[in-house]
Amino acid sequence: MKRSDDEQLTDEIIGEAALSLLNSNSAINTRALVARLEAMFISEQEVRRRNALQKIIAEIEGNISQRLTGKTEKKALSGAVKTQRLNEKNVH
C-alpha cells in the first residue's frame, strides 16, 4: 500500500520531534512531544510543513482530550455502579 505524501510528512515530522527529545535527554511523553512540535511550528518557514505541524498538534491534543474525557466517563460510570449496588443492598 502506497502512503500519501501527507502521511509521510507527518511521520517525518513526528520522528524529528521525537529524535529531538531523545537527543536533548528530555522526557518522552505526549505533552513533551506537543511542546516540541509547537516549537518546531514557531520556527518553521515552509508553509506545507507549518500546515502539517498544525494538523499534527491538533490531532494529538484531540486524542489527549478524548482520553481524559474517557477516563472521566469511566470514573462516573464506576461511581454510578457503586452507588447502584449500595442502593440495592439498602433496599433488600
N, CA, C and O of each residue as an XYZ file, in Angstrom:
368
protein
N       0.844     -1.172      0.000
C       0.000      0.000      0.000
C       0.894      1.241      0.000
O       1.823      1.346      0.801
N       0.612      2.156     -0.881
C       1.415      3.361     -1.005
C       0.866      4.439     -0.072
O      -0.332      4.718     -0.042
N       1.776      5.025      0.678
C       1.367      6.058      1.623
C       1.352      7.416      0.931
O       2.150      7.673      0.029
N       0.457      8.262      1.352
C       0.364      9.591      0.753
C       1.547     10.453      1.200
O       2.203     10.166      2.202
N       1.798     11.499      0.442
C       2.872     12.432      0.800
C       2.606     13.072      2.163
O       3.536     13.293      2.939
N       1.334     13.369      2.454
C       0.992     13.973      3.747
C       1.286     13.027      4.898
O       1.788     13.449      5.940
N       0.975     11.742      4.716
C       1.263     10.758      5.764
C       2.761     10.620      5.984
O       3.222     10.520      7.121
N       3.508     10.615      4.909
C       4.960     10.516      5.021
C       5.534     11.747      5.715
O       6.423     11.623      6.558
N       5.034     12.933      5.371
C       5.498     14.158      6.011
C       5.149     14.146      7.495
O       5.960     14.551      8.328
N       3.951     13.685      7.828
C       3.542     13.588      9.232
C       4.490     12.689     10.017
O       4.950     13.055     11.098
N       4.777     11.518      9.470
C       5.695     10.594     10.139
C       7.087     11.207     10.290
O       7.738     11.051     11.324
N       7.530     11.902      9.254
C       8.850     12.538      9.286
C       8.915     13.601     10.387
O       9.883     13.658     11.144
N       7.899     14.424     10.468
C       7.875     15.499     11.467
C       7.811     14.930     12.882
O       8.534     15.387     13.767
N       6.957     13.943     13.097
C       6.865     13.332     14.432
C       8.197     12.675     14.788
O       8.650     12.760     15.929
N       8.815     12.027     13.820
C      10.125     11.421     14.052
C      11.173     12.455     14.420
O      11.974     12.233     15.329
N      11.175     13.581     13.722
C      12.115     14.668     14.033
C      11.910     15.167     15.459
O      12.873     15.378     16.197
N      10.655     15.353     15.835
C      10.355     15.848     17.182
C      10.792     14.834     18.239
O      11.377     15.206     19.256
N      10.511     13.565     17.999
C      10.893     12.516     18.958
C      12.418     12.422     19.081
O      12.949     12.316     20.186
N      13.114     12.461     17.949
C      14.584     12.412     17.993
C      15.152     13.624     18.711
O      16.136     13.515     19.443
N      14.543     14.756     18.506
C      14.979     15.969     19.187
C      14.847     15.820     20.706
O      15.732     16.228     21.458
N      13.734     15.234     21.143
C      13.545     14.993     22.579
C      14.591     14.010     23.104
O      15.162     14.213     24.176
N      14.831     12.962     22.352
C      15.834     11.977     22.762
C      17.227     12.595     22.845
O      17.962     12.361     23.804
N      17.580     13.379     21.839
C      18.906     13.993     21.805
C      19.131     14.985     22.937
O      20.263     15.192     23.373
N      18.059     15.593     23.408
C      18.184     16.558     24.498
C      17.937     15.927     25.868
O      17.852     16.629     26.876
N      17.822     14.601     25.895
C      17.550     13.861     27.140
C      16.303     14.368     27.854
O      16.231     14.356     29.083
N      15.325     14.810     27.074
C      14.067     15.289     27.635
C      13.139     14.117     27.915
O      13.350     12.998     27.446
N      12.117     14.407     28.684
C      11.088     13.402     28.936
C      10.429     13.040     27.614
O      10.234     13.896     26.751
N      10.091     11.778     27.465
C       9.398     11.326     26.263
C       7.962     11.010     26.662
O       7.662      9.930     27.171
N       7.093     11.970     26.422
C       5.678     11.777     26.692
C       4.884     12.676     25.741
O       5.458     13.459     24.985
N       3.600     12.554     25.791
C       2.754     13.270     24.845
C       2.884     14.778     24.999
O       2.983     15.500     24.007
N       2.884     15.250     26.225
C       2.991     16.695     26.468
C       4.316     17.242     25.941
O       4.346     18.310     25.329
N       5.405     16.521     26.175
C       6.717     16.955     25.689
C       6.741     16.956     24.165
O       7.320     17.851     23.550
N       6.118     15.962     23.563
C       6.059     15.884     22.105
C       5.287     17.078     21.540
O       5.726     17.698     20.571
N       4.158     17.397     22.133
C       3.363     18.539     21.672
C       4.158     19.830     21.831
O       4.153     20.677     20.938
N       4.833     19.983     22.948
C       5.641     21.193     23.170
C       6.732     21.316     22.110
O       6.977     22.408     21.596
N       7.384     20.208     21.782
C       8.434     20.241     20.765
C       7.850     20.555     19.391
O       8.433     21.323     18.625
N       6.707     19.966     19.083
C       6.036     20.252     17.803
C       5.633     21.730     17.712
O       5.731     22.343     16.649
N       5.184     22.287     18.829
C       4.817     23.705     18.842
C       6.046     24.583     18.610
O       5.966     25.588     17.904
N       7.184     24.209     19.202
C       8.423     24.949     18.978
C       8.849     24.848     17.512
O       9.312     25.825     16.922
N       8.691     23.674     16.942
C       9.009     23.489     15.531
C       8.097     24.357     14.657
O       8.543     24.949     13.674
N       6.824     24.423     15.028
C       5.865     25.229     14.274
C       6.285     26.697     14.264
O       6.242     27.354     13.224
N       6.686     27.201     15.414
C       7.066     28.610     15.530
C       8.240     28.954     14.622
O       8.275     30.026     14.019
N       9.197     28.042     14.530
C      10.400     28.342     13.748
C      10.320     27.885     12.284
O      11.201     28.200     11.484
N       9.265     27.144     11.939
C       9.158     26.606     10.576
C       8.820     27.705      9.569
O       7.931     28.522      9.808
N       9.532     27.719      8.451
C       9.312     28.714      7.401
C       8.465     28.165      6.246
O       7.756     28.919      5.580
N       8.541     26.863      6.014
C       7.848     26.246      4.890
C       6.367     26.079      5.211
O       6.003     25.494      6.231
N       5.520     26.599      4.327
C       4.068     26.600      4.553
C       3.523     25.184      4.691
O       2.709     24.919      5.575
N       3.956     24.283      3.837
C       3.440     22.905      3.882
C       3.753     22.235      5.218
O       2.897     21.564      5.795
N       4.957     22.413      5.700
C       5.339     21.822      6.997
C       4.595     22.509      8.140
O       4.199     21.844      9.097
N       4.395     23.830      8.062
C       3.639     24.543      9.103
C       2.209     24.003      9.167
O       1.669     23.771     10.248
N       1.607     23.806      7.993
C       0.247     23.252      7.956
C       0.219     21.848      8.551
O      -0.687     21.505      9.311
N       1.213     21.045      8.202
C       1.283     19.680      8.743
C       1.472     19.718     10.259
O       0.837     18.951     10.982
N       2.335     20.599     10.736
C       2.561     20.724     12.183
C       1.271     21.104     12.899
O       0.958     20.551     13.953
N       0.526     22.042     12.335
C      -0.753     22.440     12.932
C      -1.692     21.252     13.051
O      -2.307     21.038     14.096
N      -1.801     20.481     11.980
C      -2.700     19.320     11.980
C      -2.246     18.267     12.988
O      -3.066     17.695     13.705
N      -0.945     18.015     13.041
C      -0.411     17.014     13.974
C      -0.689     17.425     15.406
O      -1.160     16.618     16.207
N      -0.400     18.672     15.732
C      -0.623     19.177     17.095
C      -2.101     19.072     17.459
O      -2.444     18.614     18.549
N      -2.971     19.493     16.553
C      -4.415     19.427     16.814
C      -4.874     17.990     17.024
O      -5.688     17.716     17.906
N      -4.355     17.078     16.217
C      -4.759     15.675     16.348
C      -4.292     15.085     17.681
O      -5.054     14.391     18.353
N      -3.055     15.358     18.060
C      -2.540     14.829     19.326
C      -3.316     15.421     20.490
O      -3.712     14.696     21.403
N      -3.538     16.735     20.470
C      -4.293     17.362     21.557
C      -5.723     16.836     21.611
O      -6.290     16.676     22.692
N      -6.303     16.567     20.444
C      -7.643     15.974     20.407
C      -7.661     14.595     21.037
O      -8.598     14.245     21.754
N      -6.618     13.807     20.767
C      -6.516     12.471     21.364
C      -6.353     12.556     22.874
O      -6.929     11.754     23.610
N      -5.569     13.528     23.337
C      -5.398     13.716     24.784
C      -6.738     14.056     25.408
O      -7.109     13.503     26.444
N      -7.460     14.964     24.776
C      -8.757     15.382     25.288
C      -9.735     14.215     25.337
O     -10.475     14.060     26.309
N      -9.737     13.394     24.287
C     -10.625     12.224     24.258
C     -10.271     11.239     25.364
O     -11.157     10.679     26.010
N      -8.972     11.029     25.584
C      -8.549     10.114     26.635
C      -8.996     10.613     27.993
O      -9.494      9.841     28.813
N      -8.817     11.913     28.234
C      -9.220     12.476     29.520
C     -10.723     12.400     29.696
O     -11.201     12.092     30.787
N     -11.476     12.675     28.642
C     -12.932     12.583     28.701
C     -13.350     11.142     28.959
O     -14.262     10.887     29.746
N     -12.690     10.207     28.302
C     -12.995      8.795     28.503
C     -12.751      8.356     29.926
O     -13.542      7.598     30.489
N     -11.656      8.828     30.522
C     -11.358      8.478     31.910
C     -12.407      9.051     32.846
O     -12.833      8.389     33.792
N     -12.823     10.284     32.579
C     -13.848     10.918     33.405
C     -15.158     10.149     33.297
O     -15.840      9.922     34.296
N     -15.506      9.749     32.071
C     -16.737      8.987     31.880
C     -16.657      7.635     32.573
O     -17.637      7.184     33.166
N     -15.493      6.981     32.505
C     -15.321      5.688     33.168
C     -15.458      5.842     34.678
O     -16.081      5.007     35.333
N     -14.877      6.911     35.237
C     -14.987      7.147     36.679
C     -16.434      7.396     37.071
O     -16.910      6.887     38.086
N     -17.132      8.186     36.255
C     -18.532      8.484     36.545
C     -19.367      7.215     36.482
O     -20.223      6.999     37.340
N     -19.135      6.381     35.489
C     -19.875      5.132     35.343
C     -19.564      4.207     36.516
O     -20.466      3.579     37.070
N     -18.299      4.124     36.890
C     -17.901      3.287     38.017
C     -18.574      3.762     39.298
O     -19.055      2.952     40.091
N     -18.606      5.076     39.496
C     -19.269      5.644     40.669
C     -20.751      5.354     40.671
O     -21.327      5.061     41.718
N     -21.379      5.434     39.503
C     -22.813      5.156     39.392
C     -23.106      3.700     39.705
O     -24.106      3.395     40.355
N     -22.249      2.802     39.250
C     -22.433      1.370     39.512
C     -22.298      1.107     41.008
O     -23.097      0.366     41.581
N     -21.296      1.703     41.642
C     -21.115      1.525     43.099
C     -22.322      2.047     43.865
O     -22.796      1.405     44.803
N     -22.817      3.211     43.465
C     -23.987      3.791     44.118
C     -25.196      2.888     43.950
O     -25.962      2.678     44.890
N     -25.361      2.355     42.745
C     -26.490      1.456     42.495
C     -26.386      0.217     43.373
O     -27.389     -0.232     43.928
N     -25.198     -0.335     43.505
C     -25.011     -1.534     44.344
C     -25.323     -1.236     45.807
O     -25.960     -2.033     46.494
N     -24.864     -0.078     46.271
C     -25.158      0.312     47.657
C     -26.666      0.475     47.859
O     -27.220      0.038     48.868
N     -27.306      1.096     46.906
C     -28.761      1.283     46.999
C     -29.490     -0.051     47.000
O     -30.457     -0.238     47.739
N     -29.020     -0.986     46.162
C     -29.641     -2.303     46.124
C     -29.482     -3.032     47.459
O     -30.401     -3.722     47.902
N     -28.331     -2.883     48.095
C     -28.092     -3.520     49.394
C     -29.012     -2.915     50.459
O     -29.540     -3.627     51.314
N     -29.192     -1.612     50.397
C     -30.014     -0.938     51.385
C     -31.504     -1.251     51.238
O     -32.257     -1.205     52.210
N     -31.919     -1.570     50.004
C     -33.315     -1.869     49.741
C     -33.652     -3.271     50.237
O     -34.747     -3.500     50.751
N     -32.727     -4.201     50.088
C     -33.011     -5.593     50.437
C     -32.731     -5.881     51.851
O     -32.920     -7.012     52.299
